[in-house]
Amino acid sequence: MKHNPTHIGQVESVSGNSVTIKMASSYPSNMPIVDGTVYRIGQIGSFLKIPLGYANLYGLVTQAGVMAMPDALLTAYKENPSIVDGHRWLQMILVGEQVGSNFERGVLQSPTSGDQVHLVTNDDLRIVYGGYNTQSSIVIGNQSASEGLEAQLDLDKLVSRHCAILGSTGSGKSNAVSIVMKAIAEKPLPSARVLMIDPHGEYASSLRGKCHVFRIGANAVDNEEELCVPFWALPFKELMAIFPGKLSDQNEDYIRGKVLDLKRVSAIGIGGLRAESITADSPIPFSIAQLWFDLDNFERTTFKADRITPEALVTAGSPATLTSNQYPIAGLGNSAPFLNQKAKGMLGFLDGMRSRLLDQSYSFLFRPAGYAPDLNGLVPNDLPRLYSTWFGHGFPISILDLSAIPSEVMQTIAGCILKIIYDALYWGQTTLVGGKLQPLLVVLDEAHSYLKAGDDSISSRTVQAIAKEGRKYGVGLLLVTQRPSELDETVLSQCGSIIALRMTNSRDKGHVVSAMQDELREMADVLSGLRTGEAIVSGEAVRIPSRIKFFQSNSSTKSSDPIASKLWANPCPDVATYETSVRNWRNQSFN
C-alpha cells in the first residue's frame, strides 16, 4: 500500500479532551514535504487531525516528547528507558470537528485507541480558519502555522464578550492594539464607537487619520481638542478625594448638604428634573468657587459681644477670584470679637481646596472650556454636548489622552470618565445613542495602573460593573496590560477572549493561563518563547485557539524603543534645547 505522507501515528489513549498519540516508528522525517510544502510535526500549538468516517476531529498539540507518554508508561520508562523502542509521543487537546466543508468548535464524538492521526495541511487549515462572516470579522495578522492564512477575530464577540491583550514590555503589545484598532476603523461602519483611555499618549500617531484625540494642551494643527472633564459630573465622594487633606464623616456630610443645595438651585434652570431624584452625586452643574467661598466665609466669620451679630467686613473677598472675606481678628480670652462657635474646623482643608482650584494643571477639571459654571451654576454647554463632542466627530475612535493629568489623580479621573460614560449609556439604553443600539468598545491601556486587585477605587468599581453587566447594555471592554497579575481577577475572568503575547514573569503567566480555557493551560510555557508580535489567541472571538503573528503597523507608537546606535550619532544638543525643556517643565506644556 502506498504510504500516506500525512499519516504520522495512532491514538494510544484518550482522557476526557486530551489525546495521547504514539508516532509511527517508521515515519521517515519530522519535517515531511506534502504537495511541495514543508511541515514540522510536533510543534506546540500546531494542529493534528483524526479522521472518523465522514468527520475529522481536530486537536491542538500541547506536549511533545517523553513527558507526553501515558502516565503508566512514563513510570515504567523511568525504570527502563529501553521500553520506548524508538517511538515518539505527542499529546493534544481536541478543539473542533469538521463534517464535510463545515467546521465547528467542540466535538460530538471521541476517538478511540488505534485511530489514525494525520498532520494538518494548508487545505485543512483553510477549512478550520475559514467561515468567518465578512461583515463581522476583522483581519489582524497571519496564522503562525501557515503565514498564507489570515488571522481573524469575530468583531461582535470581541466587543460584547470583552477581551484582554496581555504581554510583557517589548512583546509587541502596543502594535497589537494599534492593529486591532485599525482593523475596526477600516471596516465600513459609520456608527462605530471606540473609546481609548490612553494614559501615556501612545496611540495618536499610530492611529492618525482614524481617530480624534482629546488631550490637555491640544494641538489644533493636528485637529486635536482640549480634554474636558467637568468636575460637577463626578460623584461627590470622588470630587472630594481630588482635594488634599482628610475630612471627618460629619464634615463630609456637611459639605454634601451644601453641594446638594447648590445643585437643586441649578436644576431649576435645567427643567424637567424631579426634585426628589436630585442628589449630591447627580451630574448637575454648580459653582465650586461659590461652594468654597461660602464654606470659607462660615469658618472665618467673627461675632460681636452678643455672639450673634457678625462683625463688619474688613476686606471683602470674592468667589470669582477665590479670595476670602476678612473679618476683625478674634480677641483673646473672653473678649470680642468671638470666633464662630459653629465652625467646622475645616480651614486647613479649604486652603488645600483653594490651592487645587487655582492649580493650572487642574484646569481641565475645574475650568473646562465651555463647561465651567458661573457663580449661579449656569454653563454654556451641558453633558449632551460633551458626549456629542467625544463621539460625534466622524471618526470611529476617540482617544482620551491622560498623559498630562497629574499622576496623583490619574486613577480617579480615569474612573470618573468611565463612570459618566457608562451611566449615560445605561440610562440612555432605550435611545439611539444608548449602548444597546450603538455599542461602545472601551479600550483601557495600561489597565494595571488604575485597576489594581483589591482596590476599592471608582475606576475598579466601574470597570468591574462594565465587566459583569456591560454586555447587557452594549458596552465592551478591551483591557491592555503588561502586568496581569496586578489586575483584579474578577475583571480578567470576565474577558471572553485572551490575546497573550510573550510573557516571562511566572506570576503574570499564571494569571494569563488561569484566564484561558482549561485545555490550554499546558501551553503556559509557550508564552516565554513567542516571537515579538506573536500571540496565543483563545476564547470567543476566534473559532479555535490559534497562534498568530500580528501585522506590523506602518507607524510607530510612543512606546517604540529609541534606537540608541542611531540617535547617539547625532550632534550633542546645545543649551537652548535645555532651556526649552525647562520652560516646558515650568509651563507644564509641550507647546
WOCORRA-V597651 format. One record per residue. N is the residue number from 1. RES is the residue in one letter. PSI is psi in radians with two decimals (NA if undefined). Layout:
N;RES;PSI + N;RES;PSI
This chain:
1;M;2.41 + 2;K;2.37 + 3;H;2.30 + 4;N;2.00 + 5;P;-0.27 + 6;T;-0.24 + 7;H;2.15 + 8;I;-0.27 + 9;G;-2.74 + 10;Q;2.81 + 11;V;2.24 + 12;E;-0.74 + 13;S;2.74 + 14;V;2.27 + 15;S;1.78 + 16;G;-2.06 + 17;N;0.02 + 18;S;2.35 + 19;V;2.26 + 20;T;2.30 + 21;I;2.26 + 22;K;2.04 + 23;M;2.58 + 24;A;2.27 + 25;S;-0.41 + 26;S;0.07 + 27;Y;2.26 + 28;P;-0.54 + 29;S;2.68 + 30;N;-0.13 + 31;M;1.20 + 32;P;2.73 + 33;I;2.10 + 34;V;2.08 + 35;D;0.72 + 36;G;0.01 + 37;T;2.35 + 38;V;2.28 + 39;Y;2.54 + 40;R;2.13 + 41;I;2.37 + 42;G;0.18 + 43;Q;2.27 + 44;I;2.24 + 45;G;-0.08 + 46;S;2.98 + 47;F;2.61 + 48;L;2.81 + 49;K;2.67 + 50;I;1.84 + 51;P;2.27 + 52;L;1.53 + 53;G;-2.11 + 54;Y;-0.06 + 55;A;2.71 + 56;N;2.20 + 57;L;2.37 + 58;Y;2.43 + 59;G;2.81 + 60;L;2.19 + 61;V;2.20 + 62;T;-0.29 + 63;Q;2.52 + 64;A;2.54 + 65;G;-2.85 + 66;V;-0.69 + 67;M;-0.19 + 68;A;-0.09 + 69;M;2.73 + 70;P;2.64 + 71;D;-0.75 + 72;A;-0.76 + 73;L;-0.59 + 74;L;-0.68 + 75;T;-0.76 + 76;A;-0.62 + 77;Y;-0.65 + 78;K;-0.51 + 79;E;-0.55 + 80;N;1.53 + 81;P;-0.34 + 82;S;-0.22 + 83;I;-0.27 + 84;V;-0.58 + 85;D;0.72 + 86;G;-0.07 + 87;H;2.59 + 88;R;2.70 + 89;W;2.54 + 90;L;2.70 + 91;Q;2.40 + 92;M;2.82 + 93;I;2.46 + 94;L;2.31 + 95;V;-0.35 + 96;G;3.04 + 97;E;2.37 + 98;Q;2.22 + 99;V;2.03 + 100;G;-2.21 + 101;S;0.14 + 102;N;2.33 + 103;F;2.34 + 104;E;2.51 + 105;R;2.51 + 106;G;2.79 + 107;V;2.52 + 108;L;-0.36 + 109;Q;2.80 + 110;S;2.62 + 111;P;2.96 + 112;T;2.88 + 113;S;2.31 + 114;G;-0.26 + 115;D;2.49 + 116;Q;2.59 + 117;V;2.36 + 118;H;2.63 + 119;L;2.80 + 120;V;2.17 + 121;T;3.02 + 122;N;-0.60 + 123;D;-0.70 + 124;D;-0.75 + 125;L;-0.57 + 126;R;-0.58 + 127;I;-0.75 + 128;V;-0.82 + 129;Y;-0.14 + 130;G;-3.09 + 131;G;0.02 + 132;Y;2.50 + 133;N;2.16 + 134;T;-0.68 + 135;Q;-0.63 + 136;S;0.33 + 137;S;2.67 + 138;I;2.55 + 139;V;2.17 + 140;I;-0.11 + 141;G;-2.64 + 142;N;2.74 + 143;Q;2.29 + 144;S;-0.55 + 145;A;-0.47 + 146;S;1.83 + 147;E;-0.14 + 148;G;-0.12 + 149;L;2.34 + 150;E;2.57 + 151;A;2.14 + 152;Q;2.69 + 153;L;2.54 + 154;D;1.94 + 155;L;-0.68 + 156;D;-0.79 + 157;K;-0.58 + 158;L;-0.74 + 159;V;-0.85 + 160;S;-0.44 + 161;R;0.12 + 162;H;2.75 + 163;C;2.71 + 164;A;2.32 + 165;I;2.02 + 166;L;2.44 + 167;G;2.66 + 168;S;2.89 + 169;T;2.29 + 170;G;0.06 + 171;S;-0.16 + 172;G;0.38 + 173;K;-0.84 + 174;S;-0.67 + 175;N;-0.72 + 176;A;-0.76 + 177;V;-0.78 + 178;S;-0.73 + 179;I;-0.76 + 180;V;-0.75 + 181;M;-0.74 + 182;K;-0.72 + 183;A;-0.68 + 184;I;-0.78 + 185;A;-0.50 + 186;E;-0.10 + 187;K;2.53 + 188;P;1.25 + 189;L;1.52 + 190;P;-0.37 + 191;S;0.25 + 192;A;2.43 + 193;R;2.02 + 194;V;2.23 + 195;L;2.10 + 196;M;2.15 + 197;I;1.89 + 198;D;1.63 + 199;P;-0.32 + 200;H;0.10 + 201;G;0.74 + 202;E;-0.53 + 203;Y;-0.09 + 204;A;-0.70 + 205;S;-0.75 + 206;S;-0.38 + 207;L;0.32 + 208;R;2.35 + 209;G;-0.17 + 210;K;0.04 + 211;C;2.88 + 212;H;2.27 + 213;V;2.35 + 214;F;2.10 + 215;R;2.85 + 216;I;2.31 + 217;G;0.80 + 218;A;2.56 + 219;N;1.88 + 220;A;-0.48 + 221;V;-0.60 + 222;D;0.25 + 223;N;0.54 + 224;E;2.76 + 225;E;2.68 + 226;E;2.38 + 227;L;2.15 + 228;C;2.23 + 229;V;1.61 + 230;P;2.19 + 231;F;-0.55 + 232;W;-0.15 + 233;A;-0.14 + 234;L;2.57 + 235;P;2.58 + 236;F;-0.81 + 237;K;-0.65 + 238;E;-0.59 + 239;L;-0.79 + 240;M;-0.55 + 241;A;-0.32 + 242;I;-0.45 + 243;F;2.50 + 244;P;2.73 + 245;G;2.88 + 246;K;2.58 + 247;L;2.46 + 248;S;2.82 + 249;D;-0.66 + 250;Q;-0.76 + 251;N;-0.61 + 252;E;-0.75 + 253;D;-0.64 + 254;Y;-0.84 + 255;I;-0.66 + 256;R;-0.73 + 257;G;-0.69 + 258;K;-0.71 + 259;V;-0.74 + 260;L;-0.74 + 261;D;-0.78 + 262;L;-0.67 + 263;K;-0.61 + 264;R;-0.68 + 265;V;-0.78 + 266;S;-0.60 + 267;A;-0.44 + 268;I;-0.68 + 269;G;-0.33 + 270;I;-0.79 + 271;G;2.71 + 272;G;0.17 + 273;L;2.46 + 274;R;2.22 + 275;A;-0.67 + 276;E;-0.25 + 277;S;-0.16 + 278;I;2.25 + 279;T;3.07 + 280;A;-0.29 + 281;D;-0.18 + 282;S;2.40 + 283;P;1.19 + 284;I;2.31 + 285;P;2.55 + 286;F;2.82 + 287;S;1.97 + 288;I;-0.44 + 289;A;-0.72 + 290;Q;-0.66 + 291;L;-0.86 + 292;W;-0.79 + 293;F;-0.78 + 294;D;-0.76 + 295;L;-0.76 + 296;D;-0.74 + 297;N;-0.70 + 298;F;-0.66 + 299;E;-0.55 + 300;R;-0.32 + 301;T;2.33 + 302;T;2.79 + 303;F;2.69 + 304;K;-3.04 + 305;A;-0.48 + 306;D;-0.07 + 307;R;0.26 + 308;I;-0.70 + 309;T;2.12 + 310;P;2.57 + 311;E;2.70 + 312;A;2.61 + 313;L;2.44 + 314;V;-0.82 + 315;T;2.26 + 316;A;2.30 + 317;G;-2.95 + 318;S;2.27 + 319;P;-0.51 + 320;A;-0.62 + 321;T;0.07 + 322;L;0.80 + 323;T;2.51 + 324;S;2.61 + 325;N;2.41 + 326;Q;2.21 + 327;Y;2.86 + 328;P;2.45 + 329;I;2.40 + 330;A;2.49 + 331;G;2.94 + 332;L;2.58 + 333;G;-2.29 + 334;N;0.73 + 335;S;2.56 + 336;A;2.79 + 337;P;2.74 + 338;F;2.56 + 339;L;2.79 + 340;N;1.96 + 341;Q;-0.28 + 342;K;0.08 + 343;A;2.62 + 344;K;-0.07 + 345;G;0.69 + 346;M;0.22 + 347;L;-0.63 + 348;G;-0.81 + 349;F;-0.71 + 350;L;-0.58 + 351;D;-0.73 + 352;G;-0.65 + 353;M;-0.77 + 354;R;-0.79 + 355;S;-0.64 + 356;R;-0.64 + 357;L;-0.51 + 358;L;-0.22 + 359;D;2.13 + 360;Q;-0.49 + 361;S;-0.15 + 362;Y;0.25 + 363;S;-0.61 + 364;F;-0.39 + 365;L;-0.84 + 366;F;-0.31 + 367;R;0.92 + 368;P;2.23 + 369;A;2.11 + 370;G;-0.17 + 371;Y;0.16 + 372;A;2.13 + 373;P;2.60 + 374;D;-3.04 + 375;L;-0.28 + 376;N;0.02 + 377;G;0.18 + 378;L;2.44 + 379;V;2.51 + 380;P;-0.69 + 381;N;2.58 + 382;D;-3.10 + 383;L;-0.65 + 384;P;-0.66 + 385;R;-0.66 + 386;L;-0.81 + 387;Y;-0.71 + 388;S;-0.64 + 389;T;-0.73 + 390;W;-0.58 + 391;F;-0.12 + 392;G;0.51 + 393;H;-0.05 + 394;G;-0.10 + 395;F;2.62 + 396;P;-0.37 + 397;I;2.25 + 398;S;2.16 + 399;I;2.08 + 400;L;1.79 + 401;D;1.93 + 402;L;0.23 + 403;S;-0.45 + 404;A;0.05 + 405;I;2.35 + 406;P;2.35 + 407;S;-0.52 + 408;E;-0.31 + 409;V;0.13 + 410;M;-0.85 + 411;Q;-0.76 + 412;T;-0.79 + 413;I;-0.78 + 414;A;-0.77 + 415;G;-0.71 + 416;C;-0.67 + 417;I;-0.83 + 418;L;-0.68 + 419;K;-0.83 + 420;I;-0.48 + 421;I;-0.81 + 422;Y;-0.73 + 423;D;-0.70 + 424;A;-0.71 + 425;L;-0.63 + 426;Y;-0.87 + 427;W;-0.23 + 428;G;0.34 + 429;Q;-0.36 + 430;T;0.00 + 431;T;2.99 + 432;L;-0.33 + 433;V;0.01 + 434;G;2.80 + 435;G;-0.44 + 436;K;-0.60 + 437;L;-0.29 + 438;Q;1.47 + 439;P;2.72 + 440;L;2.32 + 441;L;2.12 + 442;V;2.11 + 443;V;2.10 + 444;L;1.70 + 445;D;2.61 + 446;E;0.84 + 447;A;-0.48 + 448;H;-0.37 + 449;S;-0.35 + 450;Y;0.40 + 451;L;0.97 + 452;K;2.56 + 453;A;2.36 + 454;G;0.00 + 455;D;2.49 + 456;D;0.52 + 457;S;2.89 + 458;I;-0.57 + 459;S;-0.78 + 460;S;-0.79 + 461;R;-0.72 + 462;T;-0.77 + 463;V;-0.65 + 464;Q;-0.70 + 465;A;-0.73 + 466;I;-0.74 + 467;A;-0.69 + 468;K;-0.65 + 469;E;-0.19 + 470;G;-0.59 + 471;R;-0.61 + 472;K;-0.41 + 473;Y;0.23 + 474;G;0.48 + 475;V;2.09 + 476;G;2.73 + 477;L;2.47 + 478;L;1.78 + 479;L;2.38 + 480;V;2.12 + 481;T;2.69 + 482;Q;-0.09 + 483;R;1.25 + 484;P;-0.40 + 485;S;-0.32 + 486;E;-0.14 + 487;L;2.71 + 488;D;2.19 + 489;E;-0.53 + 490;T;-0.75 + 491;V;-0.81 + 492;L;-0.64 + 493;S;-0.34 + 494;Q;-0.12 + 495;C;2.03 + 496;G;-0.33 + 497;S;2.46 + 498;I;2.21 + 499;I;1.81 + 500;A;1.96 + 501;L;-2.99 + 502;R;2.38 + 503;M;2.30 + 504;T;-0.47 + 505;N;2.22 + 506;S;-0.66 + 507;R;-0.76 + 508;D;-0.74 + 509;K;-0.68 + 510;G;-0.70 + 511;H;-0.65 + 512;V;-0.82 + 513;V;-0.66 + 514;S;-0.42 + 515;A;-0.26 + 516;M;2.91 + 517;Q;2.64 + 518;D;-0.71 + 519;E;-0.36 + 520;L;-0.03 + 521;R;-0.40 + 522;E;-0.18 + 523;M;0.21 + 524;A;-0.72 + 525;D;-0.35 + 526;V;-0.52 + 527;L;-0.59 + 528;S;-0.43 + 529;G;0.13 + 530;L;2.56 + 531;R;2.84 + 532;T;2.22 + 533;G;0.03 + 534;E;2.54 + 535;A;2.69 + 536;I;2.12 + 537;V;2.22 + 538;S;2.84 + 539;G;-2.83 + 540;E;-0.32 + 541;A;-0.15 + 542;V;2.65 + 543;R;-0.72 + 544;I;2.75 + 545;P;2.40 + 546;S;2.62 + 547;R;2.05 + 548;I;2.83 + 549;K;2.04 + 550;F;2.59 + 551;F;2.76 + 552;Q;2.17 + 553;S;2.45 + 554;N;-0.54 + 555;S;2.44 + 556;S;2.80 + 557;T;2.98 + 558;K;-0.33 + 559;S;-0.09 + 560;S;2.45 + 561;D;2.39 + 562;P;2.51 + 563;I;1.69 + 564;A;-0.77 + 565;S;-0.46 + 566;K;-0.79 + 567;L;-0.58 + 568;W;-0.18 + 569;A;-0.20 + 570;N;2.75 + 571;P;2.68 + 572;C;2.42 + 573;P;2.61 + 574;D;-3.13 + 575;V;-0.49 + 576;A;-0.57 + 577;T;-0.71 + 578;Y;-0.57 + 579;E;-0.71 + 580;T;-0.74 + 581;S;-0.78 + 582;V;-0.64 + 583;R;-0.74 + 584;N;-0.71 + 585;W;-0.82 + 586;R;-0.62 + 587;N;-0.13 + 588;Q;0.79 + 589;S;2.57 + 590;F;-0.09 + 591;N;NA
